[in-house]
Amino acid sequence: MKLAVFSLLLAGASAFTVPQQNAPAFARLSMSEEAVAEVAEEVVAEPEPEPEVPSYTCISKEAILASPNTIEIGQVWDPLGLSKLGSDETLAWFRHSEVKHGRVAMAAFVGWWAVGAGLRLPGELTFGTEFSSIPSAGLEAWEAVPGWGKAQMLLFAGLIEFHDELFHSRRGTHYMRGGTPGKNMVPGLYDPLGFSKNKSEEALAKGRDREIKNGRLAMIGVAGLYCAATIEGSVPLQPPC
């Protein structure tokens, strides 16, 4: 009798026990994948930012390379491929630098020739040194200039460079922002008498082309004079200079 009652009590207790069943692993994995998919659908893709369009139009590479003409050799002489580097702004900077270097080379060639030809300014270069005592050779004439005189010339060139960039930005259109590469912006430095004031754009463009070609020739000429002065016999048929 006692055994029967104990069995009944044990059976009633087991009726109140909650069975525990573990969900299969693949079921839990599929549920988490579905949750990730739902979250991904709710995320709205942000549109990619559009590239900024510059507010200026720089002169193109094609326009720069088209001027001056290449009638001498029939093509653009660019063995190192420098014209293919960078953007339109890069080539505009190259052209502006080329024009300025050509101007410096033309001035240097004329000065070298004038000293070699015996032309001298009146008066004194510095206290106790007259212009007439300057040697005729180009590099020797440069060495005869005192250190402070050389510093003044370099400082003057630096001021011209600084004000050229400053006036390009404040008094006109910068050559890298649509302006004309090589255009001088320092007042009174180029054409102080205003000979080119009333010239047409076509005439001015032709003058710039001639200046570029003359500047290139002057750079070659100054390089030849320097080599002839420093390396004996490096330039055939070149007298001492």
Backbone as numpy.savetxt, mean C-alpha at the origin, in Angstrom:
# Nx Ny Nz CAx CAy CAz Cx Cy Cz
-52.72 -73.88 60.05 -53.54 -72.68 60.05 -52.69 -71.43 60.05
-51.69 -71.41 60.93 -50.77 -70.25 60.99 -50.04 -70.07 59.67
-49.67 -71.16 59.06 -48.95 -71.09 57.79 -49.83 -70.48 56.71
-51.11 -70.79 56.75 -52.02 -70.26 55.74 -52.20 -68.77 55.93
-52.34 -68.32 57.20 -52.51 -66.88 57.48 -51.26 -66.12 57.05
-50.05 -66.63 57.32 -48.79 -65.95 56.94 -48.67 -65.82 55.42
-49.14 -66.86 54.71 -49.10 -66.81 53.26 -50.02 -65.74 52.73
-51.21 -65.60 53.33 -52.15 -64.56 52.90 -51.58 -63.18 53.14
-50.95 -62.95 54.30 -50.36 -61.63 54.60 -49.23 -61.29 53.63
-48.40 -62.29 53.32 -47.29 -62.06 52.39 -47.79 -61.72 51.01
-48.85 -62.36 50.59 -49.42 -62.08 49.27 -50.01 -60.69 49.22
-50.66 -60.22 50.32 -51.23 -58.86 50.34 -50.17 -57.80 50.32
-49.04 -58.02 50.97 -47.96 -57.03 50.99 -47.33 -56.89 49.62
-47.21 -58.04 48.96 -46.60 -57.96 47.62 -47.50 -57.26 46.63
-48.79 -57.16 46.92 -49.71 -56.46 46.00 -49.47 -54.97 45.99
-48.95 -54.42 47.10 -48.71 -52.98 47.18 -47.31 -52.59 46.71
-46.53 -53.50 46.24 -45.17 -53.22 45.76 -45.21 -52.78 44.31
-44.54 -51.60 43.96 -44.53 -51.07 42.58 -43.41 -51.74 41.81
-43.73 -52.38 40.74 -42.67 -53.05 39.96 -41.78 -52.03 39.27
-40.48 -52.24 39.25 -39.49 -51.35 38.62 -38.99 -52.00 37.34
-39.18 -51.27 36.25 -38.71 -51.74 34.96 -37.78 -50.71 34.34
-36.64 -51.13 33.96 -35.66 -50.22 33.33 -35.93 -50.15 31.83
-35.99 -48.85 31.31 -36.21 -48.66 29.87 -34.98 -49.07 29.12
-35.17 -49.68 28.01 -33.99 -50.08 27.21 -33.14 -48.87 26.85
-31.82 -49.08 26.65 -30.87 -47.98 26.36 -31.19 -47.32 25.03
-31.60 -48.12 24.04 -31.85 -47.52 22.73 -33.07 -46.62 22.75
-34.05 -46.94 23.69 -35.23 -46.09 23.80 -34.86 -44.73 24.36
-33.99 -44.74 25.43 -33.55 -43.45 25.99 -32.77 -42.64 24.98
-31.91 -43.30 24.16 -31.09 -42.60 23.16 -31.96 -41.95 22.08
-33.00 -42.71 21.64 -33.85 -42.15 20.60 -34.64 -40.97 21.12
-35.05 -41.00 22.41 -35.78 -39.88 22.98 -34.90 -38.64 23.06
-33.62 -38.79 23.45 -32.73 -37.64 23.54 -32.45 -37.07 22.15
-32.35 -37.92 21.12 -32.13 -37.44 19.76 -33.32 -36.63 19.27
-34.52 -37.08 19.62 -35.71 -36.35 19.23 -35.75 -34.97 19.91
-35.32 -34.93 21.19 -35.31 -33.64 21.89 -34.33 -32.66 21.26
-33.13 -33.17 20.87 -32.15 -32.30 20.21 -32.68 -31.80 18.88
-33.38 -32.67 18.16 -33.92 -32.26 16.86 -34.97 -31.17 17.03
-35.82 -31.32 18.09 -36.83 -30.29 18.33 -36.20 -28.95 18.67
-35.12 -28.97 19.48 -34.45 -27.73 19.84 -33.80 -27.10 18.62
-33.21 -27.94 17.76 -32.56 -27.42 16.56 -33.55 -26.75 15.63
-34.78 -27.31 15.57 -35.80 -26.70 14.72 -36.24 -25.35 15.25
-36.21 -25.21 16.59 -36.65 -23.95 17.17 -35.63 -22.83 16.99
-34.34 -23.18 16.81 -33.30 -22.16 16.64 -33.40 -21.59 15.23
-33.56 -20.31 15.14 -33.67 -19.63 13.85 -32.28 -19.22 13.39
-31.87 -19.61 12.20 -30.54 -19.29 11.68 -30.43 -17.80 11.40
-29.40 -17.16 11.98 -29.20 -15.73 11.77 -28.59 -15.48 10.40
-29.06 -14.49 9.69 -28.50 -14.21 8.35 -27.06 -13.73 8.45
-26.22 -14.14 7.49 -24.82 -13.73 7.48 -24.71 -12.24 7.18
-23.83 -11.53 7.90 -23.69 -10.08 7.64 -23.14 -9.82 6.24
-23.72 -8.87 5.57 -23.27 -8.52 4.23 -21.95 -7.76 4.30
-21.04 -8.01 3.36 -19.76 -7.28 3.36 -19.97 -5.78 3.18
-19.16 -5.01 3.91 -19.29 -3.56 3.83 -18.83 -3.07 2.46
-19.63 -2.23 1.88 -19.30 -1.64 0.58 -18.63 -0.30 0.83
-17.41 -0.07 0.31 -16.74 1.21 0.53 -17.52 2.36 -0.09
-17.44 3.49 0.55 -18.16 4.68 0.08 -17.39 5.43 -0.99
-16.29 4.87 -1.46 -15.47 5.52 -2.49 -15.20 4.52 -3.61
-14.72 5.01 -4.71 -14.36 4.16 -5.84 -12.92 4.49 -6.24
-11.99 3.60 -5.91 -10.59 3.81 -6.26 -10.38 3.55 -7.74
-9.41 4.23 -8.32 -9.08 3.99 -9.72 -8.69 2.53 -9.89
-9.14 1.90 -10.95 -8.93 0.47 -11.13 -7.52 0.18 -11.60
-7.13 -1.09 -11.43 -5.82 -1.53 -11.90 -5.70 -1.37 -13.42
-6.79 -1.68 -14.10 -6.76 -1.59 -15.56 -6.50 -0.16 -16.02
-7.13 0.80 -15.34 -6.94 2.20 -15.71 -5.51 2.67 -15.43
-4.92 2.18 -14.33 -3.55 2.55 -14.01 -2.57 1.96 -15.01
-2.75 0.68 -15.34 -1.82 0.01 -16.25 -1.98 0.50 -17.69
-3.12 1.09 -18.01 -3.33 1.60 -19.36 -2.62 2.92 -19.60
-2.09 3.52 -18.56 -1.42 4.82 -18.69 -0.10 4.78 -17.91
1.00 5.17 -18.55 1.14 5.60 -19.94 1.15 4.42 -20.90
1.18 4.72 -22.20 1.17 3.65 -23.19 2.49 2.88 -23.16
2.45 1.73 -23.76 3.64 0.86 -23.77 4.16 0.69 -25.20
4.18 1.80 -25.92 4.58 1.74 -27.33 6.04 1.35 -27.49
6.85 1.59 -26.46 8.29 1.30 -26.57 8.57 -0.20 -26.62
7.91 -0.99 -25.76 8.18 -2.43 -25.71 6.95 -3.26 -26.03
5.82 -2.62 -26.24 4.62 -3.33 -26.67 3.81 -3.98 -25.58
4.25 -3.93 -24.33 3.51 -4.52 -23.24 3.96 -3.91 -21.92
3.19 -4.16 -20.88 3.55 -3.65 -19.56 4.76 -4.43 -19.05
5.81 -3.70 -18.70 7.04 -4.35 -18.23 6.92 -4.56 -16.73
6.62 -5.78 -16.36 6.42 -6.12 -14.95 6.90 -7.54 -14.71
8.23 -7.78 -14.78 8.74 -9.16 -14.65 8.49 -9.78 -13.28
8.35 -8.98 -12.24 8.12 -9.52 -10.90 6.64 -9.67 -10.56
5.77 -9.23 -11.46 4.34 -9.36 -11.21 3.82 -8.49 -10.09
4.44 -7.33 -9.86 4.01 -6.45 -8.77 2.62 -5.88 -9.00
2.24 -5.73 -10.28 0.93 -5.16 -10.57 -0.21 -6.10 -10.19
0.11 -7.37 -9.92 -0.92 -8.33 -9.54 -1.09 -8.45 -8.04
-0.27 -7.72 -7.28 -0.35 -7.80 -5.82 -1.47 -6.89 -5.30
-2.18 -7.36 -4.31 -3.12 -6.52 -3.60 -4.31 -6.09 -4.43
-4.93 -5.01 -3.96 -6.17 -4.50 -4.53 -5.89 -3.30 -5.43
-6.97 -2.63 -5.85 -6.81 -1.40 -6.63 -6.08 -0.33 -5.83
-6.36 -0.28 -4.53 -5.69 0.71 -3.68 -4.18 0.47 -3.63
-3.79 -0.82 -3.63 -2.36 -1.14 -3.61 -1.66 -0.61 -4.85
-2.25 -0.84 -6.01 -1.63 -0.38 -7.25 -1.66 1.14 -7.35
-2.69 1.78 -6.80 -2.72 3.25 -6.78 -1.57 3.79 -5.93
-1.28 3.10 -4.83 -0.15 3.52 -3.99 1.17 3.31 -4.73
1.28 2.19 -5.44 2.49 1.93 -6.25 2.70 3.05 -7.28
1.64 3.43 -7.98 1.77 4.44 -9.01 2.14 5.80 -8.40
1.53 6.14 -7.26 1.85 7.41 -6.60 3.32 7.42 -6.19
3.80 6.30 -5.66 5.21 6.21 -5.26 6.13 6.29 -6.48
5.73 5.67 -7.57 6.55 5.70 -8.77 6.70 7.14 -9.28
5.62 7.88 -9.30 5.69 9.26 -9.78 6.60 10.10 -8.90
6.47 9.94 -7.59 7.31 10.74 -6.68 8.78 10.34 -6.78
9.06 9.07 -6.88 10.46 8.64 -7.05 11.02 9.14 -8.38
10.18 9.17 -9.40 10.64 9.70 -10.68 10.98 11.18 -10.59
10.19 11.94 -9.87 10.48 13.37 -9.70 11.79 13.58 -8.94
11.99 12.81 -7.89 13.24 12.92 -7.13 14.42 12.54 -8.01
14.27 11.50 -8.81 15.36 11.06 -9.68 15.68 12.10 -10.75
14.65 12.76 -11.29 14.89 13.81 -12.29 15.66 14.97 -11.67
15.27 15.37 -10.45 15.98 16.45 -9.77 17.41 16.04 -9.45
17.60 14.79 -9.02 18.95 14.31 -8.69 19.83 14.25 -9.94
19.27 13.80 -11.05 20.06 13.71 -12.28 20.49 15.08 -12.75
19.57 16.05 -12.71 19.92 17.42 -13.13 20.98 18.00 -12.20
20.83 17.77 -10.89 21.82 18.28 -9.94 23.18 17.65 -10.14
23.20 16.35 -10.38 24.47 15.65 -10.62 25.14 16.20 -11.88
24.33 16.39 -12.93 24.88 16.92 -14.18 25.38 18.36 -14.00
24.64 19.19 -13.26 25.02 20.59 -13.07 26.35 20.70 -12.33
26.51 19.90 -11.28 27.76 19.93 -10.52 28.91 19.43 -11.39
28.67 18.35 -12.14 29.72 17.83 -13.01 30.09 18.79 -14.13
29.13 19.61 -14.57 29.40 20.59 -15.63 30.07 21.85 -15.12
30.26 21.96 -13.81 30.95 23.12 -13.25 30.04 24.26 -12.86
28.74 24.08 -12.89 27.81 25.14 -12.48 27.76 25.23 -10.96
27.89 26.46 -10.45 27.87 26.67 -9.01 27.00 27.87 -8.68
26.37 27.83 -7.50 25.63 28.97 -7.00 26.61 29.99 -6.40
26.27 31.26 -6.41 27.14 32.24 -5.78 27.05 32.18 -4.25
28.04 32.68 -3.58 28.01 32.75 -2.13 28.56 31.53 -1.44
28.13 31.34 -0.19 28.65 30.26 0.64 27.60 29.19 0.89
28.06 27.97 0.85 27.18 26.85 1.22 26.95 26.85 2.72
28.00 27.07 3.46 27.95 27.20 4.91 29.10 28.12 5.31
29.17 28.44 6.58 30.20 29.39 7.02 31.59 28.82 6.72
32.33 29.54 5.88 33.68 29.13 5.53 33.76 28.18 4.35
32.63 27.78 3.78 32.63 26.87 2.63 31.83 27.51 1.51
32.51 27.88 0.44 31.83 28.50 -0.69 31.35 27.44 -1.67
30.31 27.78 -2.42 29.80 26.85 -3.43 30.86 26.53 -4.48
31.69 27.50 -4.77 32.71 27.30 -5.81 33.75 26.26 -5.40
33.86 25.94 -4.11 34.84 24.95 -3.65 34.31 23.53 -3.65
33.06 23.36 -4.02 32.48 22.02 -4.02 33.09 21.19 -5.16
33.48 19.94 -4.90 34.03 19.09 -5.97 33.02 18.86 -7.08
33.52 18.50 -8.24 32.64 18.29 -9.40 31.99 16.91 -9.41
32.60 15.94 -8.76 32.01 14.60 -8.71 30.78 14.60 -7.81
29.73 13.88 -8.25 28.46 13.92 -7.55 28.53 13.50 -6.09
29.08 12.31 -5.81 29.14 11.82 -4.43 30.10 12.65 -3.59
31.20 13.14 -4.21 32.13 14.00 -3.46 31.47 15.33 -3.11
30.63 15.83 -4.00 29.90 17.06 -3.69 28.94 16.85 -2.52
28.30 15.70 -2.48 27.40 15.38 -1.37 28.18 15.27 -0.05
29.35 14.67 -0.10 30.16 14.53 1.11 30.66 15.88 1.61
30.76 16.86 0.71 31.23 18.19 1.12 30.16 18.98 1.87
28.93 18.54 1.80 27.85 19.23 2.51 27.93 18.85 4.00
27.90 19.82 4.91 27.95 19.50 6.34 26.77 18.64 6.77
26.95 17.98 7.90 25.91 17.08 8.39 24.58 17.77 8.63
24.62 18.99 9.20 23.37 19.71 9.45 22.70 20.11 8.14
23.50 20.38 7.10 22.91 20.69 5.80 22.18 19.49 5.22
22.77 18.30 5.36 22.10 17.09 4.90 20.81 16.85 5.69
20.88 17.10 7.00 19.68 16.92 7.84 18.57 17.87 7.42
18.93 19.10 7.07 17.91 20.07 6.63 17.23 19.62 5.34
18.01 19.08 4.40 17.42 18.62 3.14 16.51 17.43 3.37
16.92 16.50 4.22 16.08 15.35 4.51 14.82 15.76 5.26
14.95 16.73 6.17 13.78 17.23 6.90 12.81 17.92 5.95
13.35 18.69 5.02 12.50 19.37 4.04 11.74 18.36 3.18
12.42 17.30 2.75 11.76 16.25 1.97 10.67 15.56 2.80
10.93 15.33 4.08 9.92 14.71 4.94 8.70 15.59 5.13
8.91 16.91 5.25 7.78 17.83 5.38 6.93 17.85 4.11
7.59 17.79 2.96 6.84 17.74 1.70 5.97 16.47 1.65
6.55 15.36 2.05 5.82 14.09 2.04 4.63 14.14 3.00
4.86 14.68 4.19 3.80 14.76 5.19 2.65 15.64 4.71
2.98 16.82 4.19 1.92 17.74 3.77 1.23 17.25 2.50
1.93 16.50 1.67 1.27 15.95 0.49 0.16 14.99 0.91
0.44 14.12 1.87 -0.59 13.21 2.36 -1.70 13.97 3.08
-1.33 14.98 3.85 -2.31 15.76 4.60 -3.26 16.49 3.67
-2.72 17.17 2.66 -3.57 17.93 1.76 -4.37 17.02 0.83
-3.85 15.83 0.54 -4.63 14.87 -0.24 -5.91 14.49 0.50
-5.83 14.40 1.82 -6.98 13.99 2.62 -7.92 15.14 2.93
-7.40 16.36 3.04 -8.21 17.49 3.49 -8.61 18.46 2.38
-7.81 18.56 1.34 -8.09 19.54 0.29 -8.50 18.89 -1.03
-8.58 17.62 -1.06 -8.95 16.92 -2.29 -9.31 15.49 -2.00
-9.36 14.70 -3.05 -9.67 13.27 -2.93 -8.37 12.48 -2.91
-8.19 11.68 -1.87 -6.96 10.91 -1.73 -6.79 9.96 -2.90
-5.54 9.75 -3.31 -5.28 8.91 -4.48 -5.66 7.45 -4.27
-5.86 7.03 -3.01 -6.33 5.68 -2.73 -7.83 5.64 -2.47
-8.49 6.78 -2.65 -9.93 6.88 -2.46 -10.64 7.45 -3.68
-10.01 7.30 -4.84 -10.62 7.79 -6.06 -9.91 8.97 -6.69
-8.89 9.54 -6.01 -8.13 10.65 -6.57 -7.13 10.19 -7.61
-6.34 11.14 -8.11 -5.36 10.85 -9.16 -4.02 10.53 -8.53
-3.48 9.31 -8.71 -2.16 8.99 -8.17 -1.08 9.86 -8.81
-0.19 10.39 -7.98 0.89 11.23 -8.47 0.59 12.71 -8.48
-0.64 13.07 -8.22 -0.98 14.49 -8.23 -0.37 15.19 -7.02
0.32 16.31 -7.27 0.94 17.05 -6.18 -0.09 17.93 -5.50
-0.11 17.90 -4.16 -1.07 18.69 -3.40 -0.42 19.75 -2.54
0.92 19.86 -2.57 1.61 20.87 -1.77 1.58 22.19 -2.53
0.98 23.23 -1.98 0.87 24.51 -2.69 2.24 25.10 -3.02
2.40 25.54 -4.26 3.61 26.22 -4.68 4.78 25.34 -5.00
4.66 24.03 -4.79 5.79 23.14 -5.04 5.92 22.80 -6.52
4.79 22.59 -7.17 4.80 22.21 -8.58 3.98 23.24 -9.36
4.55 23.75 -10.43 3.90 24.71 -11.31 3.44 25.95 -10.53
4.37 26.66 -9.87 3.96 27.84 -9.09 3.41 28.97 -9.95
3.76 29.00 -11.23 3.27 30.06 -12.12 1.93 29.71 -12.77
1.45 28.51 -12.55 0.13 28.14 -13.03 0.02 27.90 -14.52
1.06 27.34 -15.13 1.01 27.07 -16.57 -0.03 26.01 -16.93
-0.28 25.08 -16.03 -1.21 23.99 -16.31 -2.63 24.28 -15.82
-2.87 25.49 -15.36 -4.16 25.82 -14.76 -5.30 25.72 -15.76
-5.09 26.20 -16.98 -6.15 26.25 -17.98 -6.07 25.10 -18.99
-5.25 24.11 -18.73 -5.15 22.98 -19.65 -6.33 22.03 -19.49
-6.66 21.37 -20.58 -7.76 20.41 -20.55 -7.32 19.13 -19.85
-8.31 18.29 -19.52 -8.00 17.03 -18.86 -7.16 16.13 -19.77
-7.42 16.19 -21.06 -6.64 15.38 -22.00 -5.18 15.81 -22.02
-4.95 17.15 -22.01 -3.58 17.66 -22.00 -2.88 17.32 -20.69
-3.61 17.40 -19.59 -3.01 17.06 -18.29 -2.66 15.58 -18.23
-3.53 14.71 -18.77 -3.23 13.28 -18.78 -2.01 12.98 -19.64
-1.88 13.67 -20.76 -0.70 13.47 -21.60 0.56 13.93 -20.89
0.46 15.03 -20.16 1.61 15.51 -19.39 2.01 14.55 -18.30
1.04 13.90 -17.65 1.35 12.93 -16.61 2.05 11.71 -17.21
1.60 11.30 -18.39 2.24 10.16 -19.04 3.70 10.47 -19.36
3.96 11.66 -19.86 5.33 12.05 -20.17 6.17 12.13 -18.91
5.57 12.62 -17.83 6.31 12.71 -16.57 6.70 11.34 -16.06
5.78 10.38 -16.16 6.08 9.03 -15.69 7.22 8.42 -16.49
7.19 8.58 -17.81 8.25 8.01 -18.64 9.59 8.70 -18.39
9.58 10.02 -18.28 10.82 10.73 -17.98 11.35 10.35 -16.60
10.44 10.15 -15.64 10.86 9.74 -14.31 11.49 8.36 -14.31
10.94 7.45 -15.08 11.52 6.11 -15.17 12.92 6.17 -15.76
13.07 6.97 -16.82 14.39 7.11 -17.44 15.38 7.75 -16.47
14.91 8.73 -15.68 15.79 9.39 -14.72 16.22 8.43 -13.62
15.34 7.54 -13.19 15.73 6.56 -12.16 16.82 5.64 -12.69
16.69 5.22 -13.94 17.75 4.40 -14.54 19.04 5.21 -14.66
18.91 6.49 -15.05 20.09 7.34 -15.21 20.83 7.56 -13.91
20.11 7.86 -12.83 20.75 8.08 -11.54 21.40 6.80 -11.04
20.73 5.67 -11.24 21.33 4.40 -10.85 22.63 4.15 -11.61
22.65 4.51 -12.90 23.88 4.36 -13.68 24.98 5.28 -13.19
24.65 6.53 -12.86 25.66 7.46 -12.35 26.23 6.96 -11.02
25.37 6.46 -10.17 25.84 5.97 -8.87 26.76 4.77 -9.04
26.37 3.84 -9.91 27.21 2.66 -10.14 28.55 3.06 -10.74
28.53 4.02 -11.69 29.78 4.46 -12.31 30.69 5.14 -11.31
30.11 5.82 -10.31 30.91 6.53 -9.32 31.46 5.62 -8.24
30.81 4.51 -8.00 31.22 3.62 -6.91 31.93 2.35 -7.39
31.61 1.90 -8.60 32.23 0.67 -9.14 32.89 1.03 -10.48
34.17 1.07 -10.47 34.89 1.49 -11.67 34.67 0.51 -12.82
34.32 1.05 -13.97 34.12 0.23 -15.15 32.77 -0.47 -15.22
31.87 -0.19 -14.27 30.58 -0.87 -14.26 29.66 -0.37 -15.37
29.85 0.88 -15.81 29.03 1.44 -16.88 29.94 1.73 -18.08
29.81 0.99 -19.16 30.69 1.21 -20.32 30.52 2.62 -20.91
31.64 3.20 -21.36 31.67 4.50 -22.03 31.27 5.66 -21.13
31.15 5.41 -19.84 30.76 6.46 -18.90 32.03 7.12 -18.33
32.20 8.45 -18.59 33.39 9.13 -18.01 33.25 9.24 -16.50
34.33 9.53 -15.80 34.26 9.68 -14.34 33.23 10.73 -13.96
32.41 10.39 -12.97 31.37 11.32 -12.54 31.24 11.29 -11.01
